[in-house]
Amino acid sequence: MQSDRSQSNSRRSGPLAGLRVVDLTHVMAGPTCTLMLADMGADVIKIEKSPNGDDTRHSVPPKIGEEAASFLMMNRNKRGIVLDLKTEGGKQVLRRLIADADVLVENFAPGAMERLGFGYEALHAQFPALIYCSLSGFGRTGPYKHRRGFDLVAQAMSGIMSFTGERPDGPPVKCGPPLSDITAGLLASMGILAAYAHRLKTGEGQWVETSLYEAALVQTYWQSTIALAAGTAPRAMGSAHPLNAPYQAFEASDGWLVVGGANKKHWLLMLEALGASELAADPRFVTGAERMANLKVLEAVLSERFRTKSRAHWLAALDEKGVPCGPVHDMLEALSDPQTLARDMVVEVEHSTLGPVKTIGLPVKFSETPGKVLSGAPVYGEHTSEVLAEYGFDQKQIEALEKEGAIVLASGRREERVA
């Protein structure tokens, strides 16, 4: 049965307008993938479990009003419905959504989709044009395929935690952001778009899959280069680069900045800005290889110089010489930076119950088909009734599904925000 989607599609903008996505993901990696698609114009229908919904609804504090800020960030631009897929009614609704979808994205535990009757093989046989995307901890093959996925575990097992930290003999340190979750979401969205390009040419759908483990491994290109070429495992170096120097953070008299004086040109220009041109002839620092071999000495010499003046002084001097540099911002400073604002990377979006809410903007810009943050994250079950009506369920059927416990309808939703 074809759904009446003209109204929902008319609200979308961006290069993926008209793409229909069934989103069975939760927490971080999967929602990052579908967020990218939604921001580029796809109509993403986020299906939450009953009861309790996406786990990020309970990742508090912080909250904005009665909603978890983490859920608001990851699920704007999506329409939200609630299904209990353990009920026949919930499965009926999902089958109807899939029949009209271009893409299905899921990050259930290994084997869960098959047990529910919605595994790839079963759906591909019925809907050969469907692009089916799976995100997991370790992928669908290999000895760890049945393990659950967590960013902490992926960062540890990929080697990232072994070379993150202040010093080689320090404890393992996790990167602050959920690196593997976000990267896996980006890789999945890239894979979906590649599969979509293939389908436009052939009409064929396929299974796209990636994992947190692989997403973490691709963040180790430089460290993997060293390990594969030299047979040694890189260790923690603070903010320094494993292959080039100086390329790291230094402390000025009133704060921290980063400087990229790694190649010969920038190294000499950096010395001019520091008033330390005599170091150009120092045999310990003449070439990049010598600077790397004497990195600790180099750090000490440069740190002493940087501490003599303010961060603003050094940033101005370095920038005038054309040396890559920048202040070390905290998140409030980063989000209020003029460049952040000029690139619309912090935007305000209207939420159905909270009013205007700030969120991160689109990181990819299109000259002819710009994407847009159009709507805030859905409240629990906000669009259940709307979506089911679009897909041919009448009011009596919706009421019967609610009575069965197959669906949840939003309660207390404010239909119109008073200006």
C-alpha positions, 0 to 999 in steps of 0.5 A: 500500500502506498502512503500519502506522503505529499504533506510530509515531503513538502516540509523537507528540503535538501538533496535527499528530499523524498528519500524515505527512511525507517529508523530503528536505531537508538542511543548514538551511532545509529541516530547519528546516521539517521540525523545526517540523512534527515538534515539532508532532507530525508523523511526519517521516521524514528521508531522508539520502543515501548515502554520507555523509548530511546535510552537517551531519553533517560540520559539526564541531566541535563534536561531542557524542560522535561526533555533530555538534552541528549535526545533533543540533540540526536533526534531533531528533524525526525518524526517519532512514533512508538511501536511494541514490536513484540505485538502483532499490531506493532509488526503490522505497522512496521511492515507497512512502513518498510513496504514504502521505505527506501532505507531501513537503519537498525542497531539492534543487538545481534540476531534481534531483527531476525528473531522479530522477522525483519532480518535482511534476508527476509526483507530483501526477498520481499523488497529487493530495492530496500537499502538495509543498514546495520550498525553493530559493535563488531560487524556481522562476521568474525569471532566477535560478531555476537558481542554488543557494542560500546564506544568505550570498548571500541576505543580500547580494543582499537588501540586508541586508548593506548596512545591517548593521554599525557605520557607514554607510561601513563594510564589508558585514556578514552577520547572525550567524545564518543568517537566510534559511535559518531564515526560509525554513524557517519560511515553508515550514512556514507554507505547508505548514500553509496548504495543509493547511488548504486540503486539509482543505476540498477534498481538493486538494494543491498545490505550496508553495515559497519561497526563501532570497532571498524569506526574506531580503527579508521581513526588510527590511520597515523598510528597504524602507519607507524605500527605497520611500517615500523613494527612498534606500537605508538604511545601517548604523546599528549597533544603532540603529533606522532609524525611531525613536530612541533604540532601541539598545544603550548601554554602562554602566560594566560591560556593555551594555544595550538601551533602547527610548525611542522613543515620547514616553511612553518617551522621557520616562520614560527621561529620568526614570530617567537623571536627565536630564529637562532633555533633554526641552526640548532642541529637538534631541530634542523629537520623534521626527523631531528625535531621528532627525535628531540621532541621533549627538548624541543617542547621544553625550549618552546614552552619556555618562550610561549610562557613569556607572553599572552595567548592573544599576543602569540596568536596575532604574531603567528597569524601574521606570519601565516603559521597554523594556530588557534586558541584551545577553546572550552565548549562554550567558547567553541559554540560562541566563536564567530566562525561557528556562528558564521557557518550556522553550526549553532542553530535554533529549532522549534520544539513542539512543547519547549519552543526554540531549542539550540542545536548543532547545525549541518556540517555539509553545505550544498549550493543548490539544495541546502539542508535545514534543521526544520523541527525539534526532536519528537516528544514520545509518540508525537507523530504516531497518529500522524504517520499511521494515518499517512500509511492508511490506518483509519481512526478505529484501527489506530485506537485498536492498535493503542488498546493492544499496546502495539503503539503509543500516542503522544499525550499532552502535545501542544499542537500550536505554539502560541507566539 
